[in-house]
Amino acid sequence: MFKDKFCKWPKLLRVFVILSLLPPAFVFILVQQQLAPSLALNDVLLMVGGFNVVLILWGVLLKIRSRKYWYRNYHIGKTLMLALIPILASCYVSFSEMPESQVVKQEQVRSVEIAIN
């Protein structure tokens, strides 16, 4: 993997990170246009976040080994920063939603009629 003559592994990592940003953006547009429920965005963000964790591990491995084999950096750190965006978004969405037991329930307005005879 590291005997790379044409720096294909950093380029492949960059392509995968950019492609991983497209599904959440597409679903976000659908949610904004009210064509999809907001829960669809949560599901997509969690799946893409899991995929990006694998990409980050692969990128860290590439970054550690890049100096030894290629003597260059290939901007792997900037690509890893882009891979953090869906992970941070999924964390924000999951932490911002409070469970039903912690949400304050509003009382319903009830009218009471008193009759005096």
N, CA, C and O atoms as a GROMACS GRO file, in nm:
protein
  468
    1MET      N    1   0.083  -0.120   0.000
    1MET     CA    2   0.000   0.000   0.000
    1MET      C    3   0.087   0.126   0.000
    1MET      O    4   0.050   0.226  -0.061
    2PHE      N    5   0.201   0.120   0.068
    2PHE     CA    6   0.278   0.242   0.083
    2PHE      C    7   0.386   0.259  -0.024
    2PHE      O    8   0.453   0.362  -0.027
    3LYS      N    9   0.404   0.162  -0.112
    3LYS     CA   10   0.496   0.178  -0.224
    3LYS      C   11   0.419   0.245  -0.336
    3LYS      O   12   0.391   0.184  -0.439
    4ASP      N   13   0.385   0.370  -0.316
    4ASP     CA   14   0.294   0.444  -0.403
    4ASP      C   15   0.373   0.540  -0.490
    4ASP      O   16   0.434   0.635  -0.440
    5LYS      N   17   0.374   0.517  -0.620
    5LYS     CA   18   0.448   0.603  -0.711
    5LYS      C   19   0.370   0.727  -0.753
    5LYS      O   20   0.430   0.830  -0.784
    6PHE      N   21   0.238   0.718  -0.756
    6PHE     CA   22   0.156   0.828  -0.808
    6PHE      C   23   0.067   0.891  -0.701
    6PHE      O   24  -0.031   0.957  -0.735
    7CYS      N   25   0.099   0.872  -0.576
    7CYS     CA   26   0.024   0.924  -0.460
    7CYS      C   27  -0.126   0.896  -0.473
    7CYS      O   28  -0.208   0.984  -0.448
    8LYS      N   29  -0.159   0.774  -0.512
    8LYS     CA   30  -0.300   0.740  -0.533
    8LYS      C   31  -0.375   0.725  -0.401
    8LYS      O   32  -0.495   0.751  -0.397
    9TRP      N   33  -0.308   0.683  -0.292
    9TRP     CA   34  -0.380   0.662  -0.166
    9TRP      C   35  -0.427   0.792  -0.103
    9TRP      O   36  -0.541   0.798  -0.057
   10PRO      N   37  -0.346   0.898  -0.099
   10PRO     CA   38  -0.399   1.025  -0.047
   10PRO      C   39  -0.509   1.083  -0.136
   10PRO      O   40  -0.604   1.143  -0.087
   11LYS      N   41  -0.496   1.064  -0.268
   11LYS     CA   42  -0.601   1.112  -0.358
   11LYS      C   43  -0.730   1.034  -0.338
   11LYS      O   44  -0.839   1.091  -0.341
   12LEU      N   45  -0.718   0.903  -0.318
   12LEU     CA   46  -0.835   0.819  -0.294
   12LEU      C   47  -0.902   0.856  -0.162
   12LEU      O   48  -1.025   0.858  -0.153
   13LEU      N   49  -0.822   0.885  -0.060
   13LEU     CA   50  -0.878   0.930   0.068
   13LEU      C   51  -0.954   1.060   0.050
   13LEU      O   52  -1.064   1.075   0.103
   14ARG      N   53  -0.898   1.153  -0.025
   14ARG     CA   54  -0.962   1.282  -0.048
   14ARG      C   55  -1.095   1.265  -0.122
   14ARG      O   56  -1.193   1.333  -0.090
   15VAL      N   57  -1.098   1.176  -0.221
   15VAL     CA   58  -1.221   1.152  -0.297
   15VAL      C   59  -1.328   1.091  -0.208
   15VAL      O   60  -1.444   1.130  -0.215
   16PHE      N   61  -1.289   0.994  -0.123
   16PHE     CA   62  -1.386   0.932  -0.032
   16PHE      C   63  -1.442   1.033   0.068
   16PHE      O   64  -1.561   1.029   0.099
   17VAL      N   65  -1.358   1.122   0.117
   17VAL     CA   66  -1.406   1.223   0.213
   17VAL      C   67  -1.503   1.319   0.145
   17VAL      O   68  -1.607   1.353   0.203
   18ILE      N   69  -1.472   1.362   0.026
   18ILE     CA   70  -1.561   1.454  -0.045
   18ILE      C   71  -1.692   1.385  -0.080
   18ILE      O   72  -1.799   1.446  -0.070
   19LEU      N   73  -1.686   1.259  -0.122
   19LEU     CA   74  -1.808   1.185  -0.151
   19LEU      C   75  -1.892   1.159  -0.027
   19LEU      O   76  -2.014   1.148  -0.035
   20SER      N   77  -1.827   1.150   0.089
   20SER     CA   78  -1.903   1.129   0.212
   20SER      C   79  -1.979   1.254   0.256
   20SER      O   80  -2.070   1.246   0.338
   21LEU      N   81  -1.942   1.369   0.202
   21LEU     CA   82  -2.013   1.493   0.236
   21LEU      C   83  -2.141   1.511   0.153
   21LEU      O   84  -2.227   1.590   0.191
   22LEU      N   85  -2.154   1.441   0.042
   22LEU     CA   86  -2.269   1.459  -0.046
   22LEU      C   87  -2.401   1.405   0.010
   22LEU      O   88  -2.501   1.477   0.003
   23PRO      N   89  -2.409   1.283   0.065
   23PRO     CA   90  -2.539   1.236   0.116
   23PRO      C   91  -2.601   1.323   0.224
   23PRO      O   92  -2.721   1.351   0.218
   24PRO      N   93  -2.523   1.369   0.326
   24PRO     CA   94  -2.587   1.457   0.425
   24PRO      C   95  -2.634   1.589   0.364
   24PRO      O   96  -2.738   1.642   0.404
   25ALA      N   97  -2.560   1.642   0.269
   25ALA     CA   98  -2.602   1.767   0.205
   25ALA      C   99  -2.730   1.747   0.126
   25ALA      O  100  -2.820   1.831   0.130
   26PHE      N  101  -2.740   1.636   0.054
   26PHE     CA  102  -2.860   1.606  -0.024
   26PHE      C  103  -2.981   1.587   0.067
   26PHE      O  104  -3.089   1.640   0.038
   27VAL      N  105  -2.965   1.512   0.175
   27VAL     CA  106  -3.077   1.489   0.268
   27VAL      C  107  -3.113   1.618   0.340
   27VAL      O  108  -3.230   1.642   0.368
   28PHE      N  109  -3.014   1.702   0.370
   28PHE     CA  110  -3.042   1.832   0.434
   28PHE      C  111  -3.129   1.919   0.344
   28PHE      O  112  -3.221   1.986   0.391
   29ILE      N  113  -3.099   1.918   0.215
   29ILE     CA  114  -3.180   1.995   0.120
   29ILE      C  115  -3.322   1.939   0.115
   29ILE      O  116  -3.419   2.016   0.110
   30LEU      N  117  -3.336   1.807   0.116
   30LEU     CA  118  -3.469   1.745   0.117
   30LEU      C  119  -3.547   1.781   0.243
   30LEU      O  120  -3.668   1.804   0.237
   31VAL      N  121  -3.480   1.784   0.357
   31VAL     CA  122  -3.547   1.820   0.483
   31VAL      C  123  -3.587   1.966   0.482
   31VAL      O  124  -3.695   2.001   0.531
   32GLN      N  125  -3.503   2.053   0.428
   32GLN     CA  126  -3.535   2.195   0.421
   32GLN      C  127  -3.655   2.220   0.330
   32GLN      O  128  -3.735   2.310   0.356
   33GLN      N  129  -3.667   2.143   0.223
   33GLN     CA  130  -3.781   2.157   0.132
   33GLN      C  131  -3.903   2.080   0.181
   33GLN      O  132  -4.006   2.078   0.114
   34GLN      N  133  -3.892   2.018   0.296
   34GLN     CA  134  -3.998   1.939   0.360
   34GLN      C  135  -4.042   1.823   0.271
   34GLN      O  136  -4.161   1.789   0.266
   35LEU      N  137  -3.948   1.763   0.202
   35LEU     CA  138  -3.975   1.644   0.122
   35LEU      C  139  -3.936   1.516   0.196
   35LEU      O  140  -3.970   1.406   0.152
   36ALA      N  141  -3.864   1.530   0.306
   36ALA     CA  142  -3.821   1.416   0.386
   36ALA      C  143  -3.835   1.451   0.534
   36ALA      O  144  -3.823   1.568   0.570
   37PRO      N  145  -3.859   1.352   0.619
   37PRO     CA  146  -3.868   1.382   0.762
   37PRO      C  147  -3.730   1.414   0.821
   37PRO      O  148  -3.628   1.375   0.765
   38SER      N  149  -3.729   1.484   0.931
   38SER     CA  150  -3.602   1.523   0.992
   38SER      C  151  -3.527   1.404   1.049
   38SER      O  152  -3.405   1.411   1.067
   39LEU      N  153  -3.597   1.295   1.078
   39LEU     CA  154  -3.528   1.176   1.128
   39LEU      C  155  -3.439   1.114   1.021
   39LEU      O  156  -3.342   1.045   1.054
   40ALA      N  157  -3.470   1.137   0.895
   40ALA     CA  158  -3.385   1.085   0.787
   40ALA      C  159  -3.246   1.148   0.793
   40ALA      O  160  -3.146   1.083   0.764
   41LEU      N  161  -3.241   1.276   0.831
   41LEU     CA  162  -3.112   1.344   0.843
   41LEU      C  163  -3.030   1.282   0.955
   41LEU      O  164  -2.908   1.267   0.942
   42ASN      N  165  -3.095   1.247   1.066
   42ASN     CA  166  -3.024   1.185   1.177
   42ASN      C  167  -2.963   1.052   1.135
   42ASN      O  168  -2.848   1.023   1.166
   43ASP      N  169  -3.042   0.970   1.064
   43ASP     CA  170  -2.994   0.839   1.022
   43ASP      C  171  -2.876   0.851   0.925
   43ASP      O  172  -2.778   0.778   0.938
   44VAL      N  173  -2.887   0.943   0.830
   44VAL     CA  174  -2.779   0.960   0.732
   44VAL      C  175  -2.653   1.014   0.799
   44VAL      O  176  -2.543   0.970   0.768
   45LEU      N  177  -2.669   1.107   0.891
   45LEU     CA  178  -2.552   1.162   0.961
   45LEU      C  179  -2.483   1.055   1.044
   45LEU      O  180  -2.360   1.054   1.051
   46LEU      N  181  -2.558   0.967   1.108
   46LEU     CA  182  -2.496   0.862   1.187
   46LEU      C  183  -2.422   0.762   1.098
   46LEU      O  184  -2.312   0.718   1.134
   47MET      N  185  -2.480   0.726   0.985
   47MET     CA  186  -2.411   0.632   0.895
   47MET      C  187  -2.285   0.694   0.835
   47MET      O  188  -2.180   0.630   0.830
   48VAL      N  189  -2.296   0.817   0.790
   48VAL     CA  190  -2.179   0.884   0.731
   48VAL      C  191  -2.074   0.912   0.837
   48VAL      O  192  -1.954   0.905   0.810
   49GLY      N  193  -2.118   0.943   0.959
   49GLY     CA  194  -2.022   0.963   1.068
   49GLY      C  195  -1.943   0.837   1.098
   49GLY      O  196  -1.823   0.844   1.123
   50GLY      N  197  -2.010   0.722   1.098
   50GLY     CA  198  -1.940   0.596   1.118
   50GLY      C  199  -1.840   0.567   1.006
   50GLY      O  200  -1.729   0.520   1.032
   51PHE      N  201  -1.880   0.596   0.883
   51PHE     CA  202  -1.790   0.577   0.769
   51PHE      C  203  -1.670   0.671   0.781
   51PHE      O  204  -1.557   0.632   0.748
   52ASN      N  205  -1.693   0.793   0.828
   52ASN     CA  206  -1.583   0.890   0.838
   52ASN      C  207  -1.488   0.855   0.952
   52ASN      O  208  -1.371   0.892   0.948
   53VAL      N  209  -1.536   0.784   1.054
   53VAL     CA  210  -1.444   0.738   1.158
   53VAL      C  211  -1.342   0.643   1.097
   53VAL      O  212  -1.222   0.650   1.128
   54VAL      N  213  -1.389   0.554   1.010
   54VAL     CA  214  -1.298   0.462   0.941
   54VAL      C  215  -1.202   0.541   0.851
   54VAL      O  216  -1.084   0.510   0.844
   55LEU      N  217  -1.255   0.644   0.782
   55LEU     CA  218  -1.168   0.726   0.696
   55LEU      C  219  -1.063   0.801   0.778
   55LEU      O  220  -0.949   0.816   0.733
   56ILE      N  221  -1.100   0.846   0.895
   56ILE     CA  222  -1.003   0.918   0.980
   56ILE      C  223  -0.894   0.823   1.027
   56ILE      O  224  -0.776   0.860   1.029
   57LEU      N  225  -0.932   0.702   1.065
   57LEU     CA  226  -0.829   0.605   1.106
   57LEU      C  227  -0.734   0.574   0.990
   57LEU      O  228  -0.613   0.565   1.010
   58TRP      N  229  -0.790   0.559   0.870
   58TRP     CA  230  -0.707   0.535   0.752
   58TRP      C  231  -0.618   0.656   0.725
   58TRP      O  232  -0.501   0.640   0.691
   59GLY      N  233  -0.672   0.777   0.739
   59GLY     CA  234  -0.594   0.898   0.715
   59GLY      C  235  -0.482   0.915   0.816
   59GLY      O  236  -0.373   0.960   0.780
   60VAL      N  237  -0.507   0.880   0.941
   60VAL     CA  238  -0.401   0.890   1.043
   60VAL      C  239  -0.290   0.791   1.010
   60VAL      O  240  -0.172   0.824   1.023
   61LEU      N  241  -0.327   0.671   0.966
   61LEU     CA  242  -0.226   0.574   0.925
   61LEU      C  243  -0.145   0.626   0.806
   61LEU      O  244  -0.023   0.611   0.802
   62LEU      N  245  -0.213   0.686   0.710
   62LEU     CA  246  -0.142   0.744   0.595
   62LEU      C  247  -0.051   0.858   0.637
   62LEU      O  248   0.061   0.871   0.587
   63LYS      N  249  -0.098   0.941   0.729
   63LYS     CA  250  -0.018   1.057   0.773
   63LYS      C  251   0.108   1.012   0.846
   63LYS      O  252   0.215   1.069   0.829
   64ILE      N  253   0.093   0.908   0.929
   64ILE     CA  254   0.210   0.859   1.003
   64ILE      C  255   0.313   0.800   0.908
   64ILE      O  256   0.433   0.822   0.924
   65ARG      N  257   0.266   0.725   0.809
   65ARG     CA  258   0.356   0.655   0.719
   65ARG      C  259   0.401   0.739   0.600
   65ARG      O  260   0.494   0.699   0.528
   66SER      N  261   0.338   0.854   0.576
   66SER     CA  262   0.370   0.930   0.454
   66SER      C  263   0.512   0.985   0.454
   66SER      O  264   0.578   0.983   0.351
   67ARG      N  265   0.559   1.031   0.566
   67ARG     CA  266   0.695   1.087   0.571
   67ARG      C  267   0.800   0.978   0.549
   67ARG      O  268   0.905   1.002   0.489
   68LYS      N  269   0.771   0.858   0.598
   68LYS     CA  270   0.869   0.751   0.588
   68LYS      C  271   0.886   0.701   0.445
   68LYS      O  272   0.997   0.674   0.401
   69TYR      N  273   0.774   0.689   0.373
   69TYR     CA  274   0.780   0.629   0.240
   69TYR      C  275   0.783   0.731   0.128
   69TYR      O  276   0.854   0.712   0.028
   70TRP      N  277   0.706   0.840   0.142
   70TRP     CA  278   0.694   0.932   0.031
   70TRP      C  279   0.772   1.062   0.051
   70TRP      O  280   0.792   1.136  -0.044
   71TYR      N  281   0.815   1.089   0.174
   71TYR     CA  282   0.889   1.211   0.208
   71TYR      C  283   0.809   1.337   0.181
   71TYR      O  284   0.866   1.445   0.163
   72ARG      N  285   0.678   1.323   0.177
   72ARG     CA  286   0.590   1.439   0.157
   72ARG      C  287   0.469   1.421   0.246
   72ARG      O  288   0.447   1.314   0.303
   73ASN      N  289   0.390   1.527   0.257
   73ASN     CA  290   0.273   1.522   0.346
   73ASN      C  291   0.143   1.505   0.270
   73ASN      O  292   0.050   1.444   0.324
   74TYR      N  293   0.130   1.556   0.150
   74TYR     CA  294   0.012   1.545   0.064
   74TYR      C  295  -0.115   1.603   0.126
   74TYR      O  296  -0.224   1.563   0.086
   75HIS      N  297  -0.106   1.695   0.219
   75HIS     CA  298  -0.220   1.764   0.279
   75HIS      C  299  -0.322   1.667   0.339
   75HIS      O  300  -0.443   1.690   0.328
   76ILE      N  301  -0.276   1.562   0.399
   76ILE     CA  302  -0.365   1.463   0.459
   76ILE      C  303  -0.437   1.523   0.580
   76ILE      O  304  -0.551   1.488   0.607
   77GLY      N  305  -0.372   1.612   0.651
   77GLY     CA  306  -0.433   1.674   0.768
   77GLY      C  307  -0.555   1.758   0.732
   77GLY      O  308  -0.654   1.758   0.806
   78LYS      N  309  -0.551   1.828   0.621
   78LYS     CA  310  -0.666   1.907   0.577
   78LYS      C  311  -0.782   1.817   0.536
   78LYS      O  312  -0.898   1.850   0.560
   79THR      N  313  -0.750   1.704   0.476
   79THR     CA  314  -0.854   1.609   0.440
   79THR      C  315  -0.918   1.550   0.564
   79THR      O  316  -1.039   1.526   0.567
   80LEU      N  317  -0.838   1.525   0.667
   80LEU     CA  318  -0.893   1.472   0.792
   80LEU      C  319  -0.984   1.574   0.861
   80LEU      O  320  -1.082   1.537   0.926
   81MET      N  321  -0.951   1.702   0.847
   81MET     CA  322  -1.038   1.805   0.904
   81MET      C  323  -1.174   1.805   0.834
   81MET      O  324  -1.277   1.825   0.899
   82LEU      N  325  -1.176   1.784   0.703
   82LEU     CA  326  -1.303   1.774   0.631
   82LEU      C  327  -1.382   1.650   0.674
   82LEU      O  328  -1.505   1.653   0.677
   83ALA      N  329  -1.312   1.544   0.706
   83ALA     CA  330  -1.379   1.421   0.749
   83ALA      C  331  -1.443   1.436   0.886
   83ALA      O  332  -1.532   1.359   0.921
   84LEU      N  333  -1.399   1.534   0.963
   84LEU     CA  334  -1.457   1.556   1.097
   84LEU      C  335  -1.594   1.624   1.091
   84LEU      O  336  -1.670   1.616   1.188
   85ILE      N  337  -1.626   1.691   0.981
   85ILE     CA  338  -1.751   1.767   0.973
   85ILE      C  339  -1.874   1.679   0.995
   85ILE      O  340  -1.957   1.715   1.079
   86PRO      N  341  -1.891   1.566   0.924
   86PRO     CA  342  -2.010   1.484   0.951
   86PRO      C  343  -2.012   1.423   1.090
   86PRO      O  344  -2.119   1.404   1.148
   87ILE      N  345  -1.895   1.393   1.145
   87ILE     CA  346  -1.890   1.338   1.281
   87ILE      C  347  -1.936   1.442   1.381
   87ILE      O  348  -2.014   1.410   1.471
   88LEU      N  349  -1.889   1.564   1.368
   88LEU     CA  350  -1.932   1.671   1.458
   88LEU      C  351  -2.080   1.702   1.440
   88LEU      O  352  -2.150   1.730   1.538
   89ALA      N  353  -2.128   1.699   1.317
   89ALA     CA  354  -2.270   1.725   1.293
   89ALA      C  355  -2.358   1.617   1.354
   89ALA      O  356  -2.463   1.648   1.411
   90SER      N  357  -2.317   1.491   1.343
   90SER     CA  358  -2.398   1.384   1.402
   90SER      C  359  -2.395   1.391   1.554
   90SER      O  360  -2.496   1.362   1.619
   91CYS      N  361  -2.281   1.430   1.612
   91CYS     CA  362  -2.275   1.447   1.758
   91CYS      C  363  -2.365   1.562   1.802
   91CYS      O  364  -2.435   1.551   1.902
   92TYR      N  365  -2.364   1.671   1.728
   92TYR     CA  366  -2.448   1.785   1.763
   92TYR      C  367  -2.595   1.749   1.755
   92TYR      O  368  -2.672   1.785   1.844
   93VAL      N  369  -2.635   1.679   1.650
   93VAL     CA  370  -2.775   1.642   1.634
   93VAL      C  371  -2.819   1.546   1.743
   93VAL      O  372  -2.928   1.558   1.797
   94SER      N  373  -2.734   1.450   1.775
   94SER     CA  374  -2.773   1.351   1.877
   94SER      C  375  -2.776   1.412   2.017
   94SER      O  376  -2.859   1.373   2.099
   95PHE      N  377  -2.687   1.507   2.046
   95PHE     CA  378  -2.687   1.570   2.179
   95PHE      C  379  -2.792   1.680   2.192
   95PHE      O  380  -2.836   1.709   2.302
   96SER      N  381  -2.831   1.741   2.081
   96SER     CA  382  -2.930   1.849   2.089
   96SER      C  383  -3.072   1.796   2.107
   96SER      O  384  -3.158   1.868   2.156
   97GLU      N  385  -3.095   1.673   2.067
   97GLU     CA  386  -3.228   1.614   2.086
   97GLU      C  387  -3.236   1.556   2.226
   97GLU      O  388  -3.158   1.468   2.264
   98MET      N  389  -3.329   1.605   2.302
   98MET     CA  390  -3.346   1.556   2.437
   98MET      C  391  -3.449   1.443   2.436
   98MET      O  392  -3.544   1.446   2.357
   99PRO      N  393  -3.433   1.345   2.524
   99PRO     CA  394  -3.533   1.239   2.532
   99PRO      C  395  -3.666   1.292   2.582
   99PRO      O  396  -3.673   1.397   2.645
  100GLU      N  397  -3.772   1.220   2.553
  100GLU     CA  398  -3.907   1.263   2.589
  100GLU      C  399  -3.924   1.279   2.740
  100GLU      O  400  -4.002   1.364   2.784
  101SER      N  401  -3.854   1.201   2.818
  101SER     CA  402  -3.871   1.209   2.964
  101SER      C  403  -3.816   1.339   3.020
  101SER      O  404  -3.859   1.383   3.127
  102GLN      N  405  -3.720   1.402   2.950
  102GLN     CA  406  -3.660   1.525   3.000
  102GLN      C  407  -3.724   1.650   2.941
  102GLN      O  408  -3.695   1.761   2.986
  103VAL      N  409  -3.810   1.635   2.842
  103VAL     CA  410  -3.874   1.750   2.780
  103VAL      C  411  -3.991   1.793   2.868
  103VAL      O  412  -4.072   1.711   2.911
  104VAL      N  413  -3.999   1.922   2.893
  104VAL     CA  414  -4.109   1.975   2.972
  104VAL      C  415  -4.236   1.971   2.889
  104VAL      O  416  -4.241   2.023   2.777
  105LYS      N  417  -4.336   1.910   2.944
  105LYS     CA  418  -4.462   1.900   2.871
  105LYS      C  419  -4.549   2.020   2.904
  105LYS      O  420  -4.563   2.058   3.020
  106GLN      N  421  -4.606   2.079   2.801
  106GLN     CA  422  -4.692   2.194   2.822
  106GLN      C  423  -4.830   2.147   2.866
  106GLN      O  424  -4.883   2.047   2.818
  107GLU      N  425  -4.884   2.221   2.957
  107GLU     CA  426  -5.018   2.186   3.004
  107GLU      C  427  -5.121   2.235   2.904
  107GLU      O  428  -5.104   2.339   2.841
  108GLN      N  429  -5.226   2.157   2.892
  108GLN     CA  430  -5.333   2.196   2.802
  108GLN      C  431  -5.426   2.294   2.873
  108GLN      O  432  -5.449   2.284   2.994
  109VAL      N  433  -5.476   2.387   2.796
  109VAL     CA  434  -5.569   2.485   2.851
  109VAL      C  435  -5.705   2.419   2.864
  109VAL      O  436  -5.759   2.364   2.768
  110ARG      N  437  -5.760   2.426   2.984
  110ARG     CA  438  -5.892   2.368   3.009
  110ARG      C  439  -5.983   2.479   3.061
  110ARG      O  440  -5.946   2.560   3.146
  111SER      N  441  -6.100   2.479   3.008
  111SER     CA  442  -6.196   2.578   3.056
  111SER      C  443  -6.290   2.512   3.157
  111SER      O  444  -6.333   2.398   3.139
  112VAL      N  445  -6.319   2.584   3.261
  112VAL     CA  446  -6.405   2.532   3.366
  112VAL      C  447  -6.526   2.625   3.376
  112VAL      O  448  -6.511   2.747   3.385
  113GLU      N  449  -6.645   2.567   3.374
  113GLU     CA  450  -6.768   2.647   3.388
  113GLU      C  451  -6.826   2.620   3.526
  113GLU      O  452  -6.841   2.506   3.570
  114ILE      N  453  -6.856   2.726   3.591
  114ILE     CA  454  -6.918   2.715   3.723
  114ILE      C  455  -7.061   2.765   3.711
  114ILE      O  456  -7.086   2.877   3.667
  115ALA      N  457  -7.152   2.680   3.750
  115ALA     CA  458  -7.294   2.717   3.744
  115ALA      C  459  -7.347   2.734   3.887
  115ALA      O  460  -7.326   2.648   3.972
  116ILE      N  461  -7.415   2.846   3.911
  116ILE     CA  462  -7.476   2.872   4.042
  116ILE      C  463  -7.626   2.865   4.025
  116ILE      O  464  -7.682   2.938   3.944
  117ASN      N  465  -7.692   2.779   4.099
  117ASN     CA  466  -7.837   2.763   4.091
  117ASN      C  467  -7.906   2.830   4.204
  117ASN      O  468  -8.029   2.826   4.213
   0.00000   0.00000   0.00000
